[in-house]
Amino acid sequence: MRDIAERLGIKSGTIYHHFSSKEDLLFEIVHDVYVRSLALLERVQAIEGTPVAKLEQLMHGHVENVTRDVVTTALALNEYKALRPAHARVIDEEHRIYVAGFLDLIREGQKLRLVRPELDPELATLAVVGCLNSIVRWYRDPSVRPPEHVADTFVEVLLAGVVGPDVSV
């Protein structure tokens, strides 16, 4: 709490005027990450295009969200388990909805023969989301690897695995 307060330029006790506990603060941080993610999913679902084009946009947006705030995203991905059950249920549901967005696009792509039919769509979804989330483990300096470059590379590699060599986006 002292570190957070110091970064904000306030006294640590001031934080407790807004949050009754560290756990409440953690919940707000994690929830905010999922609010951004769900807003991205909603924007992508509303655009015109094939399921593969939408998947490409969702992956790009995911990388942009992660690289924009690596520390907060890492906290959300790694520390949400410390939430009490009521808060954990909210986050679990937000996570389920977000990941289902990827799954739905992969399944729709399979129905349209735009995604490799032999792929297990659930495992493909876990592979894509897991790979995108792994960025928090190593991404630090946008001057070394700009977010757009990271997004382009990850999307190119992941889409090639999902659609195969015979399908164009």
C-alpha positions in Angstrom: 0.0 0.0 0.0 2.9 2.3 0.7 4.3 1.7 -2.8 1.0 2.5 -4.4 0.5 5.6 -2.3 4.0 6.8 -3.1 3.4 6.4 -6.8 0.2 8.4 -6.4 2.0 11.1 -4.3 -0.4 10.6 -1.3 -0.1 9.1 2.1 -0.9 5.4 2.4 -3.8 6.0 4.8 -5.6 8.1 2.1 -6.1 4.9 0.1 -8.3 3.5 2.8 -10.7 6.4 2.3 -11.6 4.8 -1.0 -11.0 1.1 -0.3 -11.8 -0.6 2.9 -9.1 -3.3 2.4 -6.3 -4.4 0.3 -8.5 -7.1 -1.1 -11.1 -4.5 -2.3 -8.3 -2.6 -4.0 -7.1 -5.8 -5.7 -10.6 -6.6 -6.8 -11.0 -3.1 -8.4 -7.7 -3.5 -10.2 -8.6 -7.0 -11.6 -12.1 -5.9 -12.4 -10.8 -2.9 -14.4 -8.6 -5.2 -16.5 -11.7 -7.3 -17.3 -13.9 -4.3 -18.0 -11.4 -3.2 -20.6 -11.2 -6.7 -22.1 -15.0 -7.0 -22.3 -15.3 -3.6 -23.9 -12.7 -4.8 -26.5 -14.7 -8.0 -27.1 -17.9 -6.0 -27.5 -16.3 -3.6 -30.1 -14.9 -6.6 -32.0 -18.2 -8.4 -32.1 -19.9 -5.3 -33.5 -17.6 -5.0 -36.5 -18.3 -6.4 -39.9 -16.1 -9.2 -41.1 -15.3 -12.8 -41.0 -14.8 -14.7 -37.7 -11.0 -14.8 -38.6 -10.9 -11.0 -39.2 -12.6 -10.5 -35.9 -10.3 -12.9 -34.2 -7.4 -11.0 -35.6 -8.8 -7.7 -34.2 -9.5 -9.3 -30.8 -5.9 -10.6 -30.6 -4.5 -7.2 -31.6 -6.6 -5.5 -29.0 -5.6 -8.0 -26.4 -1.9 -7.3 -27.0 -2.5 -3.6 -27.0 -4.3 -3.9 -23.6 -1.5 -6.0 -22.1 1.3 -3.8 -23.4 -0.4 -0.6 -22.4 -0.3 -1.6 -18.7 1.8 -4.7 -18.1 2.0 -4.4 -14.4 -1.7 -4.1 -13.8 -2.4 -6.9 -16.3 0.2 -9.1 -14.6 -1.4 -8.4 -11.3 -4.8 -9.3 -12.6 -3.6 -12.5 -14.1 -1.5 -13.7 -11.2 -3.1 -12.4 -8.1 -6.9 -12.7 -8.7 -6.7 -16.0 -6.8 -6.3 -14.0 -3.6 -9.8 -12.6 -3.9 -12.6 -13.7 -1.5 -15.2 -16.0 -3.1 -17.8 -13.2 -3.9 -15.2 -11.2 -5.8 -13.7 -14.3 -7.4 -17.1 -15.3 -8.8 -17.4 -11.9 -10.5 -13.9 -12.2 -12.0 -14.4 -15.8 -13.0 -17.6 -14.9 -14.9 -15.9 -11.9 -16.6 -13.0 -14.2 -17.6 -15.4 -16.9 -18.9 -17.3 -14.4 -21.1 -14.1 -13.0 -22.5 -12.5 -16.3 -23.3 -15.8 -17.5 -24.8 -15.5 -14.7 -27.2 -12.3 -16.2 -28.6 -13.9 -19.7 -28.6 -17.0 -18.5 -30.4 -14.9 -16.9 -33.2 -12.8 -20.0 -33.6 -16.0 -22.2 -33.8 -17.6 -19.8 -36.3 -14.5 -19.9 -38.4 -14.6 -23.7 -38.4 -18.2 -23.7 -39.5 -17.3 -21.4 -42.4 -14.2 -23.5 -43.2 -11.9 -20.6 -42.4 -10.3 -22.2 -39.4 -8.7 -25.6 -39.5 -11.5 -28.1 -38.8 -9.2 -30.7 -37.0 -8.4 -28.2 -34.2 -10.0 -28.7 -30.9 -11.6 -25.3 -30.6 -11.3 -25.2 -26.8 -7.6 -26.1 -26.8 -7.0 -23.7 -29.6 -8.7 -20.9 -27.5 -6.6 -21.8 -24.5 -3.4 -21.8 -26.6 -4.2 -18.4 -28.1 -5.2 -16.7 -24.9 -2.4 -18.3 -22.9 0.2 -17.2 -25.5 -1.2 -13.6 -25.5 -1.2 -13.5 -21.7 2.4 -14.7 -21.6 3.5 -11.2 -22.8 3.3 -9.9 -19.2 6.2 -12.2 -18.3 8.7 -10.5 -20.5 7.4 -7.2 -22.0 8.9 -4.2 -20.4 10.4 -1.6 -22.8 8.3 -0.3 -25.7 11.3 1.3 -27.2 12.9 -2.1 -27.7 9.8 -3.7 -29.1 6.9 -1.3 -29.9 3.5 -2.7 -28.9 2.4 -2.7 -32.6 5.3 -4.9 -33.6 4.6 -7.3 -30.7 0.9 -7.4 -31.7 1.6 -7.9 -35.4 4.1 -10.7 -34.7 1.9 -12.6 -32.2 -1.2 -12.3 -34.4 0.7 -13.5 -37.5 2.1 -16.5 -35.7 -1.1 -17.4 -33.9 -3.4 -16.9 -36.8 -1.2 -19.1 -39.0 -1.6 -21.9 -36.5 -5.4 -21.4 -36.3 -6.3 -21.0 -40.0 -3.5 -23.0 -41.6 -1.6 -22.3 -44.8 -4.6 -22.5 -47.2 -6.8 -19.8 -45.7 -6.3 -16.0 -46.2 -7.6 -13.6 -43.6 
